[in-house]
Amino acid sequence: MASVDDIETNTAFAKKNNASFPVLSDAEKNVALAYEVMSPLGFSKRWTYYIGTDGEILKIDKDITPLSAGEDIANNLEALGFSPK
């Protein structure tokens, strides 16, 4: 996960939500700009990029619903041929 919030805000978010995954703090918005997810209002869009081990973008999911995001990611990974470990 990447966020344009600062490291302190992301750390508080991760602790509050018991996140079991890393959160990239992109406060300077370099990554968000590179992936073209910045909105004109200054926040990033909720898009999920599926990137292969070779760096190739396999899929971009622009239809994100926070309540089903985990299940959607699992389904997309399976559809792309990744199996759960």
PDB file of N, CA, C and O in Angstrom, chain B, residues numbered from 101:
ATOM      1  N   MET B 101       0.847  -1.169   0.000  1.00  0.00           N
ATOM      2  CA  MET B 101       0.000   0.000   0.000  1.00  0.00           C
ATOM      3  C   MET B 101       0.892   1.230   0.000  1.00  0.00           C
ATOM      4  O   MET B 101       1.937   1.250   0.649  1.00  0.00           O
ATOM      5  N   ALA B 102       0.480   2.235  -0.718  1.00  0.00           N
ATOM      6  CA  ALA B 102       1.189   3.515  -0.742  1.00  0.00           C
ATOM      7  C   ALA B 102       0.207   4.628  -0.411  1.00  0.00           C
ATOM      8  O   ALA B 102      -0.963   4.589  -0.792  1.00  0.00           O
ATOM      9  N   SER B 103       0.710   5.611   0.301  1.00  0.00           N
ATOM     10  CA  SER B 103      -0.118   6.745   0.703  1.00  0.00           C
ATOM     11  C   SER B 103       0.691   8.024   0.550  1.00  0.00           C
ATOM     12  O   SER B 103       1.904   8.020   0.763  1.00  0.00           O
ATOM     13  N   VAL B 104       0.035   9.111   0.185  1.00  0.00           N
ATOM     14  CA  VAL B 104       0.717  10.398   0.091  1.00  0.00           C
ATOM     15  C   VAL B 104       0.780  11.108   1.444  1.00  0.00           C
ATOM     16  O   VAL B 104       1.234  12.249   1.528  1.00  0.00           O
ATOM     17  N   ASP B 105       0.328  10.437   2.493  1.00  0.00           N
ATOM     18  CA  ASP B 105       0.439  11.002   3.836  1.00  0.00           C
ATOM     19  C   ASP B 105       1.872  10.842   4.341  1.00  0.00           C
ATOM     20  O   ASP B 105       2.638  10.025   3.831  1.00  0.00           O
ATOM     21  N   ASP B 106       2.216  11.640   5.357  1.00  0.00           N
ATOM     22  CA  ASP B 106       3.563  11.550   5.926  1.00  0.00           C
ATOM     23  C   ASP B 106       3.710  10.269   6.752  1.00  0.00           C
ATOM     24  O   ASP B 106       2.725   9.595   7.052  1.00  0.00           O
ATOM     25  N   ILE B 107       4.936   9.950   7.108  1.00  0.00           N
ATOM     26  CA  ILE B 107       5.238   8.704   7.808  1.00  0.00           C
ATOM     27  C   ILE B 107       4.508   8.605   9.147  1.00  0.00           C
ATOM     28  O   ILE B 107       4.069   7.519   9.526  1.00  0.00           O
ATOM     29  N   GLU B 108       4.372   9.707   9.862  1.00  0.00           N
ATOM     30  CA  GLU B 108       3.683   9.683  11.161  1.00  0.00           C
ATOM     31  C   GLU B 108       2.205   9.319  10.992  1.00  0.00           C
ATOM     32  O   GLU B 108       1.671   8.515  11.757  1.00  0.00           O
ATOM     33  N   THR B 109       1.551   9.907   9.998  1.00  0.00           N
ATOM     34  CA  THR B 109       0.141   9.611   9.736  1.00  0.00           C
ATOM     35  C   THR B 109      -0.031   8.157   9.323  1.00  0.00           C
ATOM     36  O   THR B 109      -0.964   7.490   9.770  1.00  0.00           O
ATOM     37  N   ASN B 110       0.866   7.662   8.469  1.00  0.00           N
ATOM     38  CA  ASN B 110       0.775   6.268   8.025  1.00  0.00           C
ATOM     39  C   ASN B 110       1.034   5.295   9.161  1.00  0.00           C
ATOM     40  O   ASN B 110       0.379   4.257   9.253  1.00  0.00           O
ATOM     41  N   THR B 111       1.986   5.623  10.031  1.00  0.00           N
ATOM     42  CA  THR B 111       2.273   4.765  11.177  1.00  0.00           C
ATOM     43  C   THR B 111       1.065   4.698  12.103  1.00  0.00           C
ATOM     44  O   THR B 111       0.707   3.621  12.579  1.00  0.00           O
ATOM     45  N   ALA B 112       0.436   5.840  12.361  1.00  0.00           N
ATOM     46  CA  ALA B 112      -0.762   5.867  13.210  1.00  0.00           C
ATOM     47  C   ALA B 112      -1.891   5.062  12.567  1.00  0.00           C
ATOM     48  O   ALA B 112      -2.593   4.325  13.260  1.00  0.00           O
ATOM     49  N   PHE B 113      -2.076   5.196  11.237  1.00  0.00           N
ATOM     50  CA  PHE B 113      -3.095   4.436  10.515  1.00  0.00           C
ATOM     51  C   PHE B 113      -2.840   2.937  10.662  1.00  0.00           C
ATOM     52  O   PHE B 113      -3.758   2.173  10.960  1.00  0.00           O
ATOM     53  N   ALA B 114      -1.592   2.521  10.453  1.00  0.00           N
ATOM     54  CA  ALA B 114      -1.251   1.101  10.530  1.00  0.00           C
ATOM     55  C   ALA B 114      -1.506   0.543  11.931  1.00  0.00           C
ATOM     56  O   ALA B 114      -2.042  -0.556  12.074  1.00  0.00           O
ATOM     57  N   LYS B 115      -1.129   1.289  12.952  1.00  0.00           N
ATOM     58  CA  LYS B 115      -1.360   0.845  14.334  1.00  0.00           C
ATOM     59  C   LYS B 115      -2.853   0.771  14.646  1.00  0.00           C
ATOM     60  O   LYS B 115      -3.324  -0.213  15.216  1.00  0.00           O
ATOM     61  N   LYS B 116      -3.589   1.805  14.275  1.00  0.00           N
ATOM     62  CA  LYS B 116      -5.029   1.862  14.549  1.00  0.00           C
ATOM     63  C   LYS B 116      -5.778   0.698  13.893  1.00  0.00           C
ATOM     64  O   LYS B 116      -6.716   0.147  14.469  1.00  0.00           O
ATOM     65  N   ASN B 117      -5.350   0.331  12.676  1.00  0.00           N
ATOM     66  CA  ASN B 117      -6.052  -0.703  11.914  1.00  0.00           C
ATOM     67  C   ASN B 117      -5.365  -2.070  11.965  1.00  0.00           C
ATOM     68  O   ASN B 117      -5.737  -2.981  11.224  1.00  0.00           O
ATOM     69  N   ASN B 118      -4.364  -2.212  12.839  1.00  0.00           N
ATOM     70  CA  ASN B 118      -3.628  -3.472  12.969  1.00  0.00           C
ATOM     71  C   ASN B 118      -3.178  -3.991  11.606  1.00  0.00           C
ATOM     72  O   ASN B 118      -3.324  -5.176  11.305  1.00  0.00           O
ATOM     73  N   ALA B 119      -2.634  -3.099  10.792  1.00  0.00           N
ATOM     74  CA  ALA B 119      -2.188  -3.476   9.451  1.00  0.00           C
ATOM     75  C   ALA B 119      -1.072  -4.511   9.532  1.00  0.00           C
ATOM     76  O   ALA B 119      -0.118  -4.357  10.295  1.00  0.00           O
ATOM     77  N   SER B 120      -1.205  -5.553   8.745  1.00  0.00           N
ATOM     78  CA  SER B 120      -0.191  -6.615   8.717  1.00  0.00           C
ATOM     79  C   SER B 120       0.599  -6.545   7.413  1.00  0.00           C
ATOM     80  O   SER B 120       1.092  -7.561   6.923  1.00  0.00           O
ATOM     81  N   PHE B 121       0.716  -5.342   6.857  1.00  0.00           N
ATOM     82  CA  PHE B 121       1.417  -5.133   5.598  1.00  0.00           C
ATOM     83  C   PHE B 121       2.113  -3.780   5.662  1.00  0.00           C
ATOM     84  O   PHE B 121       1.707  -2.909   6.432  1.00  0.00           O
ATOM     85  N   PRO B 122       3.142  -3.601   4.872  1.00  0.00           N
ATOM     86  CA  PRO B 122       3.844  -2.310   4.887  1.00  0.00           C
ATOM     87  C   PRO B 122       3.057  -1.221   4.175  1.00  0.00           C
ATOM     88  O   PRO B 122       2.306  -1.486   3.236  1.00  0.00           O
ATOM     89  N   VAL B 123       3.243   0.005   4.640  1.00  0.00           N
ATOM     90  CA  VAL B 123       2.618   1.173   4.012  1.00  0.00           C
ATOM     91  C   VAL B 123       3.738   2.113   3.578  1.00  0.00           C
ATOM     92  O   VAL B 123       4.499   2.604   4.412  1.00  0.00           O
ATOM     93  N   LEU B 124       3.835   2.361   2.286  1.00  0.00           N
ATOM     94  CA  LEU B 124       4.827   3.284   1.747  1.00  0.00           C
ATOM     95  C   LEU B 124       4.341   4.709   1.959  1.00  0.00           C
ATOM     96  O   LEU B 124       3.238   5.062   1.543  1.00  0.00           O
ATOM     97  N   SER B 125       5.160   5.524   2.602  1.00  0.00           N
ATOM     98  CA  SER B 125       4.834   6.929   2.765  1.00  0.00           C
ATOM     99  C   SER B 125       5.442   7.699   1.601  1.00  0.00           C
ATOM    100  O   SER B 125       6.663   7.789   1.470  1.00  0.00           O
ATOM    101  N   ASP B 126       4.583   8.246   0.764  1.00  0.00           N
ATOM    102  CA  ASP B 126       4.987   8.973  -0.436  1.00  0.00           C
ATOM    103  C   ASP B 126       4.609  10.443  -0.279  1.00  0.00           C
ATOM    104  O   ASP B 126       3.908  11.007  -1.120  1.00  0.00           O
ATOM    105  N   ALA B 127       5.081  11.056   0.806  1.00  0.00           N
ATOM    106  CA  ALA B 127       4.687  12.432   1.138  1.00  0.00           C
ATOM    107  C   ALA B 127       5.068  13.432   0.048  1.00  0.00           C
ATOM    108  O   ALA B 127       4.394  14.448  -0.118  1.00  0.00           O
ATOM    109  N   GLU B 128       6.137  13.156  -0.696  1.00  0.00           N
ATOM    110  CA  GLU B 128       6.522  14.067  -1.783  1.00  0.00           C
ATOM    111  C   GLU B 128       5.763  13.762  -3.075  1.00  0.00           C
ATOM    112  O   GLU B 128       5.902  14.478  -4.068  1.00  0.00           O
ATOM    113  N   LYS B 129       4.972  12.710  -3.056  1.00  0.00           N
ATOM    114  CA  LYS B 129       4.070  12.316  -4.148  1.00  0.00           C
ATOM    115  C   LYS B 129       4.790  11.874  -5.418  1.00  0.00           C
ATOM    116  O   LYS B 129       4.205  11.902  -6.500  1.00  0.00           O
ATOM    117  N   ASN B 130       6.046  11.470  -5.300  1.00  0.00           N
ATOM    118  CA  ASN B 130       6.805  11.019  -6.465  1.00  0.00           C
ATOM    119  C   ASN B 130       6.230   9.743  -7.071  1.00  0.00           C
ATOM    120  O   ASN B 130       6.084   9.642  -8.289  1.00  0.00           O
ATOM    121  N   VAL B 131       5.904   8.771  -6.222  1.00  0.00           N
ATOM    122  CA  VAL B 131       5.357   7.499  -6.711  1.00  0.00           C
ATOM    123  C   VAL B 131       3.962   7.728  -7.276  1.00  0.00           C
ATOM    124  O   VAL B 131       3.637   7.216  -8.347  1.00  0.00           O
ATOM    125  N   ALA B 132       3.138   8.489  -6.570  1.00  0.00           N
ATOM    126  CA  ALA B 132       1.772   8.763  -7.029  1.00  0.00           C
ATOM    127  C   ALA B 132       1.780   9.463  -8.384  1.00  0.00           C
ATOM    128  O   ALA B 132       0.951   9.160  -9.243  1.00  0.00           O
ATOM    129  N   LEU B 133       2.699  10.385  -8.580  1.00  0.00           N
ATOM    130  CA  LEU B 133       2.794  11.071  -9.866  1.00  0.00           C
ATOM    131  C   LEU B 133       3.268  10.116 -10.959  1.00  0.00           C
ATOM    132  O   LEU B 133       2.762  10.148 -12.080  1.00  0.00           O
ATOM    133  N   ALA B 134       4.243   9.265 -10.629  1.00  0.00           N
ATOM    134  CA  ALA B 134       4.769   8.310 -11.613  1.00  0.00           C
ATOM    135  C   ALA B 134       3.690   7.338 -12.077  1.00  0.00           C
ATOM    136  O   ALA B 134       3.664   6.952 -13.246  1.00  0.00           O
ATOM    137  N   TYR B 135       2.794   6.938 -11.164  1.00  0.00           N
ATOM    138  CA  TYR B 135       1.727   6.000 -11.507  1.00  0.00           C
ATOM    139  C   TYR B 135       0.432   6.711 -11.919  1.00  0.00           C
ATOM    140  O   TYR B 135      -0.599   6.074 -12.136  1.00  0.00           O
ATOM    141  N   GLU B 136       0.505   8.022 -12.020  1.00  0.00           N
ATOM    142  CA  GLU B 136      -0.609   8.848 -12.503  1.00  0.00           C
ATOM    143  C   GLU B 136      -1.899   8.668 -11.697  1.00  0.00           C
ATOM    144  O   GLU B 136      -2.989   8.556 -12.257  1.00  0.00           O
ATOM    145  N   VAL B 137      -1.747   8.642 -10.372  1.00  0.00           N
ATOM    146  CA  VAL B 137      -2.925   8.480  -9.512  1.00  0.00           C
ATOM    147  C   VAL B 137      -3.265   9.739  -8.709  1.00  0.00           C
ATOM    148  O   VAL B 137      -4.161   9.707  -7.865  1.00  0.00           O
ATOM    149  N   MET B 138      -2.565  10.841  -8.961  1.00  0.00           N
ATOM    150  CA  MET B 138      -2.871  12.072  -8.230  1.00  0.00           C
ATOM    151  C   MET B 138      -4.096  12.744  -8.829  1.00  0.00           C
ATOM    152  O   MET B 138      -4.200  12.917 -10.043  1.00  0.00           O
ATOM    153  N   SER B 139      -5.020  13.118  -7.952  1.00  0.00           N
ATOM    154  CA  SER B 139      -6.184  13.868  -8.406  1.00  0.00           C
ATOM    155  C   SER B 139      -5.837  15.358  -8.399  1.00  0.00           C
ATOM    156  O   SER B 139      -4.891  15.767  -7.726  1.00  0.00           O
ATOM    157  N   PRO B 140      -6.578  16.156  -9.126  1.00  0.00           N
ATOM    158  CA  PRO B 140      -6.318  17.599  -9.115  1.00  0.00           C
ATOM    159  C   PRO B 140      -6.503  18.229  -7.732  1.00  0.00           C
ATOM    160  O   PRO B 140      -6.009  19.328  -7.480  1.00  0.00           O
ATOM    161  N   LEU B 141      -7.210  17.539  -6.840  1.00  0.00           N
ATOM    162  CA  LEU B 141      -7.461  18.072  -5.498  1.00  0.00           C
ATOM    163  C   LEU B 141      -6.334  17.770  -4.515  1.00  0.00           C
ATOM    164  O   LEU B 141      -6.399  18.181  -3.356  1.00  0.00           O
ATOM    165  N   GLY B 142      -5.288  17.047  -4.970  1.00  0.00           N
ATOM    166  CA  GLY B 142      -4.128  16.810  -4.115  1.00  0.00           C
ATOM    167  C   GLY B 142      -4.114  15.497  -3.361  1.00  0.00           C
ATOM    168  O   GLY B 142      -3.205  15.260  -2.566  1.00  0.00           O
ATOM    169  N   PHE B 143      -5.088  14.644  -3.586  1.00  0.00           N
ATOM    170  CA  PHE B 143      -5.050  13.325  -2.951  1.00  0.00           C
ATOM    171  C   PHE B 143      -4.927  12.264  -4.035  1.00  0.00           C
ATOM    172  O   PHE B 143      -5.197  12.513  -5.210  1.00  0.00           O
ATOM    173  N   SER B 144      -4.514  11.075  -3.610  1.00  0.00           N
ATOM    174  CA  SER B 144      -4.315  10.013  -4.601  1.00  0.00           C
ATOM    175  C   SER B 144      -5.586   9.179  -4.760  1.00  0.00           C
ATOM    176  O   SER B 144      -6.362   8.999  -3.822  1.00  0.00           O
ATOM    177  N   LYS B 145      -5.765   8.683  -5.969  1.00  0.00           N
ATOM    178  CA  LYS B 145      -6.900   7.815  -6.266  1.00  0.00           C
ATOM    179  C   LYS B 145      -6.608   6.435  -5.694  1.00  0.00           C
ATOM    180  O   LYS B 145      -5.447   6.065  -5.521  1.00  0.00           O
ATOM    181  N   ARG B 146      -7.649   5.681  -5.403  1.00  0.00           N
ATOM    182  CA  ARG B 146      -7.500   4.323  -4.866  1.00  0.00           C
ATOM    183  C   ARG B 146      -7.473   3.321  -6.010  1.00  0.00           C
ATOM    184  O   ARG B 146      -8.485   2.697  -6.329  1.00  0.00           O
ATOM    185  N   TRP B 147      -6.332   3.179  -6.608  1.00  0.00           N
ATOM    186  CA  TRP B 147      -6.155   2.205  -7.679  1.00  0.00           C
ATOM    187  C   TRP B 147      -5.227   1.121  -7.177  1.00  0.00           C
ATOM    188  O   TRP B 147      -4.343   1.384  -6.363  1.00  0.00           O
ATOM    189  N   THR B 148      -5.424  -0.101  -7.660  1.00  0.00           N
ATOM    190  CA  THR B 148      -4.533  -1.202  -7.321  1.00  0.00           C
ATOM    191  C   THR B 148      -3.784  -1.630  -8.570  1.00  0.00           C
ATOM    192  O   THR B 148      -4.380  -1.969  -9.592  1.00  0.00           O
ATOM    193  N   TYR B 149      -2.469  -1.605  -8.463  1.00  0.00           N
ATOM    194  CA  TYR B 149      -1.596  -2.056  -9.551  1.00  0.00           C
ATOM    195  C   TYR B 149      -1.086  -3.445  -9.204  1.00  0.00           C
ATOM    196  O   TYR B 149      -0.605  -3.673  -8.095  1.00  0.00           O
ATOM    197  N   TYR B 150      -1.189  -4.367 -10.141  1.00  0.00           N
ATOM    198  CA  TYR B 150      -0.649  -5.707  -9.991  1.00  0.00           C
ATOM    199  C   TYR B 150       0.607  -5.764 -10.848  1.00  0.00           C
ATOM    200  O   TYR B 150       0.539  -5.673 -12.073  1.00  0.00           O
ATOM    201  N   ILE B 151       1.750  -5.914 -10.195  1.00  0.00           N
ATOM    202  CA  ILE B 151       3.038  -5.826 -10.873  1.00  0.00           C
ATOM    203  C   ILE B 151       3.760  -7.154 -10.738  1.00  0.00           C
ATOM    204  O   ILE B 151       3.941  -7.666  -9.632  1.00  0.00           O
ATOM    205  N   GLY B 152       4.176  -7.713 -11.879  1.00  0.00           N
ATOM    206  CA  GLY B 152       4.899  -8.978 -11.890  1.00  0.00           C
ATOM    207  C   GLY B 152       6.303  -8.825 -11.336  1.00  0.00           C
ATOM    208  O   GLY B 152       6.793  -7.710 -11.157  1.00  0.00           O
ATOM    209  N   THR B 153       6.944  -9.949 -11.066  1.00  0.00           N
ATOM    210  CA  THR B 153       8.300  -9.918 -10.515  1.00  0.00           C
ATOM    211  C   THR B 153       9.300  -9.302 -11.486  1.00  0.00           C
ATOM    212  O   THR B 153      10.389  -8.896 -11.080  1.00  0.00           O
ATOM    213  N   ASP B 154       8.942  -9.232 -12.760  1.00  0.00           N
ATOM    214  CA  ASP B 154       9.813  -8.616 -13.758  1.00  0.00           C
ATOM    215  C   ASP B 154       9.553  -7.114 -13.899  1.00  0.00           C
ATOM    216  O   ASP B 154      10.184  -6.455 -14.725  1.00  0.00           O
ATOM    217  N   GLY B 155       8.628  -6.567 -13.099  1.00  0.00           N
ATOM    218  CA  GLY B 155       8.321  -5.141 -13.134  1.00  0.00           C
ATOM    219  C   GLY B 155       7.206  -4.770 -14.101  1.00  0.00           C
ATOM    220  O   GLY B 155       6.803  -3.609 -14.168  1.00  0.00           O
ATOM    221  N   GLU B 156       6.701  -5.755 -14.856  1.00  0.00           N
ATOM    222  CA  GLU B 156       5.624  -5.486 -15.813  1.00  0.00           C
ATOM    223  C   GLU B 156       4.299  -5.301 -15.073  1.00  0.00           C
ATOM    224  O   GLU B 156       3.965  -6.076 -14.176  1.00  0.00           O
ATOM    225  N   ILE B 157       3.550  -4.268 -15.459  1.00  0.00           N
ATOM    226  CA  ILE B 157       2.226  -4.058 -14.885  1.00  0.00           C
ATOM    227  C   ILE B 157       1.276  -5.051 -15.541  1.00  0.00           C
ATOM    228  O   ILE B 157       1.059  -5.005 -16.752  1.00  0.00           O
ATOM    229  N   LEU B 158       0.714  -5.944 -14.740  1.00  0.00           N
ATOM    230  CA  LEU B 158      -0.160  -6.998 -15.237  1.00  0.00           C
ATOM    231  C   LEU B 158      -1.616  -6.559 -15.306  1.00  0.00           C
ATOM    232  O   LEU B 158      -2.372  -7.008 -16.167  1.00  0.00           O
ATOM    233  N   LYS B 159      -1.997  -5.675 -14.388  1.00  0.00           N
ATOM    234  CA  LYS B 159      -3.392  -5.232 -14.336  1.00  0.00           C
ATOM    235  C   LYS B 159      -3.460  -3.969 -13.488  1.00  0.00           C
ATOM    236  O   LYS B 159      -2.701  -3.803 -12.533  1.00  0.00           O
ATOM    237  N   ILE B 160      -4.381  -3.084 -13.851  1.00  0.00           N
ATOM    238  CA  ILE B 160      -4.688  -1.904 -13.042  1.00  0.00           C
ATOM    239  C   ILE B 160      -6.168  -1.962 -12.724  1.00  0.00           C
ATOM    240  O   ILE B 160      -7.004  -1.949 -13.627  1.00  0.00           O
ATOM    241  N   ASP B 161      -6.495  -2.026 -11.444  1.00  0.00           N
ATOM    242  CA  ASP B 161      -7.891  -2.048 -11.011  1.00  0.00           C
ATOM    243  C   ASP B 161      -8.249  -0.649 -10.529  1.00  0.00           C
ATOM    244  O   ASP B 161      -7.750  -0.194  -9.499  1.00  0.00           O
ATOM    245  N   LYS B 162      -9.111   0.028 -11.271  1.00  0.00           N
ATOM    246  CA  LYS B 162      -9.520   1.393 -10.934  1.00  0.00           C
ATOM    247  C   LYS B 162     -10.871   1.435 -10.226  1.00  0.00           C
ATOM    248  O   LYS B 162     -11.337   2.505  -9.836  1.00  0.00           O
ATOM    249  N   ASP B 163     -11.491   0.284 -10.064  1.00  0.00           N
ATOM    250  CA  ASP B 163     -12.815   0.205  -9.436  1.00  0.00           C
ATOM    251  C   ASP B 163     -12.657  -0.390  -8.044  1.00  0.00           C
ATOM    252  O   ASP B 163     -12.951  -1.566  -7.826  1.00  0.00           O
ATOM    253  N   ILE B 164     -12.192   0.426  -7.107  1.00  0.00           N
ATOM    254  CA  ILE B 164     -11.877  -0.035  -5.765  1.00  0.00           C
ATOM    255  C   ILE B 164     -12.987   0.334  -4.786  1.00  0.00           C
ATOM    256  O   ILE B 164     -13.430   1.481  -4.729  1.00  0.00           O
ATOM    257  N   THR B 165     -13.418  -0.645  -4.031  1.00  0.00           N
ATOM    258  CA  THR B 165     -14.375  -0.436  -2.947  1.00  0.00           C
ATOM    259  C   THR B 165     -13.691  -0.892  -1.663  1.00  0.00           C
ATOM    260  O   THR B 165     -13.395  -2.079  -1.527  1.00  0.00           O
ATOM    261  N   PRO B 166     -13.429   0.006  -0.720  1.00  0.00           N
ATOM    262  CA  PRO B 166     -12.685  -0.367   0.480  1.00  0.00           C
ATOM    263  C   PRO B 166     -13.226  -1.604   1.209  1.00  0.00           C
ATOM    264  O   PRO B 166     -12.445  -2.408   1.717  1.00  0.00           O
ATOM    265  N   LEU B 167     -14.542  -1.763   1.264  1.00  0.00           N
ATOM    266  CA  LEU B 167     -15.107  -2.899   1.997  1.00  0.00           C
ATOM    267  C   LEU B 167     -14.808  -4.249   1.347  1.00  0.00           C
ATOM    268  O   LEU B 167     -14.769  -5.268   2.036  1.00  0.00           O
ATOM    269  N   SER B 168     -14.598  -4.268   0.033  1.00  0.00           N
ATOM    270  CA  SER B 168     -14.332  -5.541  -0.632  1.00  0.00           C
ATOM    271  C   SER B 168     -12.919  -5.621  -1.215  1.00  0.00           C
ATOM    272  O   SER B 168     -12.605  -6.561  -1.944  1.00  0.00           O
ATOM    273  N   ALA B 169     -12.073  -4.649  -0.903  1.00  0.00           N
ATOM    274  CA  ALA B 169     -10.743  -4.582  -1.520  1.00  0.00           C
ATOM    275  C   ALA B 169      -9.916  -5.841  -1.273  1.00  0.00           C
ATOM    276  O   ALA B 169      -9.267  -6.336  -2.195  1.00  0.00           O
ATOM    277  N   GLY B 170      -9.924  -6.364  -0.058  1.00  0.00           N
ATOM    278  CA  GLY B 170      -9.142  -7.567   0.246  1.00  0.00           C
ATOM    279  C   GLY B 170      -9.577  -8.756  -0.592  1.00  0.00           C
ATOM    280  O   GLY B 170      -8.745  -9.453  -1.173  1.00  0.00           O
ATOM    281  N   GLU B 171     -10.866  -8.982  -0.653  1.00  0.00           N
ATOM    282  CA  GLU B 171     -11.410 -10.082  -1.452  1.00  0.00           C
ATOM    283  C   GLU B 171     -11.145  -9.853  -2.938  1.00  0.00           C
ATOM    284  O   GLU B 171     -10.822 -10.791  -3.667  1.00  0.00           O
ATOM    285  N   ASP B 172     -11.281  -8.609  -3.383  1.00  0.00           N
ATOM    286  CA  ASP B 172     -11.023  -8.288  -4.789  1.00  0.00           C
ATOM    287  C   ASP B 172      -9.565  -8.561  -5.157  1.00  0.00           C
ATOM    288  O   ASP B 172      -9.284  -9.099  -6.227  1.00  0.00           O
ATOM    289  N   ILE B 173      -8.650  -8.194  -4.279  1.00  0.00           N
ATOM    290  CA  ILE B 173      -7.228  -8.442  -4.528  1.00  0.00           C
ATOM    291  C   ILE B 173      -6.965  -9.937  -4.624  1.00  0.00           C
ATOM    292  O   ILE B 173      -6.267 -10.388  -5.532  1.00  0.00           O
ATOM    293  N   ALA B 174      -7.519 -10.709  -3.693  1.00  0.00           N
ATOM    294  CA  ALA B 174      -7.333 -12.166  -3.727  1.00  0.00           C
ATOM    295  C   ALA B 174      -7.877 -12.751  -5.032  1.00  0.00           C
ATOM    296  O   ALA B 174      -7.231 -13.597  -5.649  1.00  0.00           O
ATOM    297  N   ASN B 175      -9.044 -12.310  -5.445  1.00  0.00           N
ATOM    298  CA  ASN B 175      -9.640 -12.813  -6.692  1.00  0.00           C
ATOM    299  C   ASN B 175      -8.815 -12.427  -7.916  1.00  0.00           C
ATOM    300  O   ASN B 175      -8.622 -13.240  -8.821  1.00  0.00           O
ATOM    301  N   ASN B 176      -8.329 -11.186  -7.943  1.00  0.00           N
ATOM    302  CA  ASN B 176      -7.511 -10.747  -9.071  1.00  0.00           C
ATOM    303  C   ASN B 176      -6.180 -11.494  -9.122  1.00  0.00           C
ATOM    304  O   ASN B 176      -5.718 -11.863 -10.202  1.00  0.00           O
ATOM    305  N   LEU B 177      -5.569 -11.716  -7.974  1.00  0.00           N
ATOM    306  CA  LEU B 177      -4.311 -12.469  -7.954  1.00  0.00           C
ATOM    307  C   LEU B 177      -4.520 -13.887  -8.473  1.00  0.00           C
ATOM    308  O   LEU B 177      -3.698 -14.411  -9.226  1.00  0.00           O
ATOM    309  N   GLU B 178      -5.621 -14.499  -8.065  1.00  0.00           N
ATOM    310  CA  GLU B 178      -5.934 -15.851  -8.558  1.00  0.00           C
ATOM    311  C   GLU B 178      -6.163 -15.833 -10.065  1.00  0.00           C
ATOM    312  O   GLU B 178      -5.671 -16.709 -10.776  1.00  0.00           O
ATOM    313  N   ALA B 179      -6.905 -14.843 -10.558  1.00  0.00           N
ATOM    314  CA  ALA B 179      -7.173 -14.743 -11.992  1.00  0.00           C
ATOM    315  C   ALA B 179      -5.887 -14.519 -12.795  1.00  0.00           C
ATOM    316  O   ALA B 179      -5.792 -14.928 -13.952  1.00  0.00           O
ATOM    317  N   LEU B 180      -4.905 -13.871 -12.173  1.00  0.00           N
ATOM    318  CA  LEU B 180      -3.614 -13.646 -12.831  1.00  0.00           C
ATOM    319  C   LEU B 180      -2.682 -14.836 -12.710  1.00  0.00           C
ATOM    320  O   LEU B 180      -1.566 -14.814 -13.229  1.00  0.00           O
ATOM    321  N   GLY B 181      -3.140 -15.878 -12.023  1.00  0.00           N
ATOM    322  CA  GLY B 181      -2.349 -17.110 -11.953  1.00  0.00           C
ATOM    323  C   GLY B 181      -1.482 -17.260 -10.725  1.00  0.00           C
ATOM    324  O   GLY B 181      -0.643 -18.159 -10.658  1.00  0.00           O
ATOM    325  N   PHE B 182      -1.678 -16.382  -9.744  1.00  0.00           N
ATOM    326  CA  PHE B 182      -0.921 -16.507  -8.499  1.00  0.00           C
ATOM    327  C   PHE B 182      -1.703 -17.374  -7.539  1.00  0.00           C
ATOM    328  O   PHE B 182      -2.910 -17.195  -7.375  1.00  0.00           O
ATOM    329  N   SER B 183      -1.030 -18.303  -6.911  1.00  0.00           N
ATOM    330  CA  SER B 183      -1.715 -19.190  -5.969  1.00  0.00           C
ATOM    331  C   SER B 183      -1.355 -18.781  -4.541  1.00  0.00           C
ATOM    332  O   SER B 183      -0.252 -18.299  -4.283  1.00  0.00           O
ATOM    333  N   PRO B 184      -2.298 -18.979  -3.618  1.00  0.00           N
ATOM    334  CA  PRO B 184      -2.022 -18.637  -2.218  1.00  0.00           C
ATOM    335  C   PRO B 184      -0.972 -19.570  -1.643  1.00  0.00           C
ATOM    336  O   PRO B 184      -0.904 -20.744  -2.009  1.00  0.00           O
ATOM    337  N   LYS B 185      -0.157 -19.047  -0.747  1.00  0.00           N
ATOM    338  CA  LYS B 185       0.882 -19.859  -0.098  1.00  0.00           C
ATOM    339  C   LYS B 185       0.443 -20.296   1.260  1.00  0.00           C
ATOM    340  O   LYS B 185       1.185 -20.988   1.957  1.00  0.00           O
TER     341      LYS B 185
END
